[in-house]
């Protein structure tokens, strides 16, 4: 018989060496005491995890994230004082807003500008992470419960509730570790391309920006102003384009709700696991058998999300470049550095992929930047920014392939008011239908696999 975990082997004198320590057997009283201690520790762990209900234990996630940040010094500002940091961020944001006023018709969107520590970032963004992570956890945990035979469900009874609580703790632990990593590296509240923070709040993380600046050979103040301009430009979009925030978050939720776990793989997985060998369990779990399968609906949602993210990031890229102009000598180098950081999957992208199950990468950001720049040059800032007034007026994936055709079509319209949203919607649906009909061709062979992000972004 193979060794069992925790020393709970059969009381067989001939096999004492396999399951019991060399010093002799364990009495029944000692075994019961050990079991009692284990159950007591489990109860303490469950009570300390907080009263969070649902598929993810967010109380535990917050505790883990904050503890990790405290241990690594991530809760500190990293500058002379928090007062100096607040003042520097406000000054940088004020200057950035003045420059942006001449580069876009969208007015300032942030009513509050703040300097966050990594701990502040965890506190302020957790509500949005909850909205994004709940659908994933619900789908995965629900699949495991549905995979149980009816007899097992009936026999388990109240234990299913404990299993659900343990699952929530597992998800919470994963989330907490990921948030701690992200909070120690993210530069602004909108770096992942989503409005994670409170409405109309522009937030920068000076300590992380200071670390980011160390290898750039640029003044910290210059980097701070450039990042403040990017944050302010994002806030202008999220505040004054009413449909954008909801559309981004809803598309992520749509992707998550489509997750399907192949429960038939559970039997195959069970055949690969030796309970006495932890290495076999880890190997089986990493084999990919239980990875969610991407459905056509998810592919469509992912395509829409990637296009919209590219349009947001491309617009911000162009507007900030116009705003800072020659005012910041290192703006060009900073622009390229941040482009590469987003295109190659920086810490924000990697953490989001772990948490939500999809890569939040604007793969076609360079194409989107080229389109917005072309439209601005040929039709002016007002017409360019007016396209954000309605989602049906926005460029689609096909337009990113041929920005000149989009610009010419836009030029045939006397004004944004003359654009026909219904006609634009029909054109978008036709383009999506054509793309679905030819899944093996086009850009999917390169961009969507992420193998040439640096070239196609």
C-alpha positions, 0 to 999 in steps of 0.5 A: 500500500502506498503512503497516505498523507498526514500519517493516517495509514492503517494500523498494520504492524507489518506496514508500520514503517510506511505510515508511522514514524520510526520512533513507534506507533501513535496511540489512539488518543494522540491520533484523536488529539491531532485530528482535533487540532487540525479541525480547530485550525481549519475552524480558525482559518475559516473564521479569520477569512472574514464573513465574505459570501459568494464565489470569491472570498474578497475579505481574504483577498484584501487581507492577503494583498495588504499583508504582502504589500506591508511585508515588501514595503509596497504600502510606502510612497517611496518619496520624501513624504506623502505631502510632497507626493500629493503636491507633485501629482496635483501639479503634474495633473494640472499641467497635463490638463492644460495641455490636453485642452488644446488636443481634444474637444473632450473636457477634463473628466477628473474632478479629483486627482490623488496620489495612491500607495499600493495599499490605496490601489487595492482598497479603491479598485477591489469593487471593480475587481469583484465585478470582473472576477465573480462571473469567472468564479461562479462558472468554474465553481458551478461546473465542479458542483454540477460534475458531481453525481446526484448520489454524491450531492445528496450524500454530501449535504451540508458539506457542499456549503463548506466546499463552496466556502473553501472554494471561495477561499481558494479564489480569494487567495489567488486574487489576493496574491495577484492584486499584491503583485499588480499593486506593486507595479501598476503606474496609474488607475487606468493602466490595464485599459479599464476604469478600475478606480472610482468615477472621475478620479485621476490616480497615480502611484508615485512609488511605482512611477519612481521605480519605473523611472529608474531605468529610463534615464529621464527626470522623474518629474517628466515621467510623472507629467507624461503619465498624468496626461495619459491618466487624464486622457483616459478619464476624459473618455470614461467620463464624457463617453457615457456608453464606454465604461459600461461597454468595456466592463460588460464585454469582460463579463460576457466573456466570463459568463461564457466559460465552460469547463469540460467536466468529462475531463474530471474522470481522465484527470482522476486516472492520472492522480496518485493521492500519495504523490503530490507531484502527480496532482500538480502535474495533472492540474497543469496538464490543461485538462480542466482549462476552460474551453473557448466558445464561439461566443467568447471569441466574438466577445474577445474580438470586440473587447480587443478592438475597443481596447485598441481604440481607447489606447490608440486615441489616448496615445495620439491625444497625449502625443499631440498634447505634450508635443515638444514640451517634454524632450523624452516624450517620444521615448516614453511613448514607445516604452509604454507601447511596448509595455502594453503590447508585450504584456506587462504586469498588468496584462499578466495579472489580469489574464490570471484573474479573469482568464483572458488577455487584456492586451490591445494587440492593434493599438498601433493600427488604432493610433494610425487611424485616429492620427489620420482622421485627425489630420484629414478631418480635424479634432472635432470630427475625430472626437465626435465619433465617440458620441455613439458606439455605432459610429466607432471604427471596427476591426475591419476599419483598422485594416483599412484606415484610409477607406474609413477616413474617406467614408467619413469625409463623405459625410458633411458632419457627425450629425449626418452619420447614420447609426443604423447604417453603421450598425449594419456595416459592423454586423456585416463585417463581423459576419464576414470575419466569423465565416472565415476564421482561418484567414486574416489577422487571426493567424498572427495578432490574436496569437500574440506571437508578433505583438511588437509588430502588429500592435 
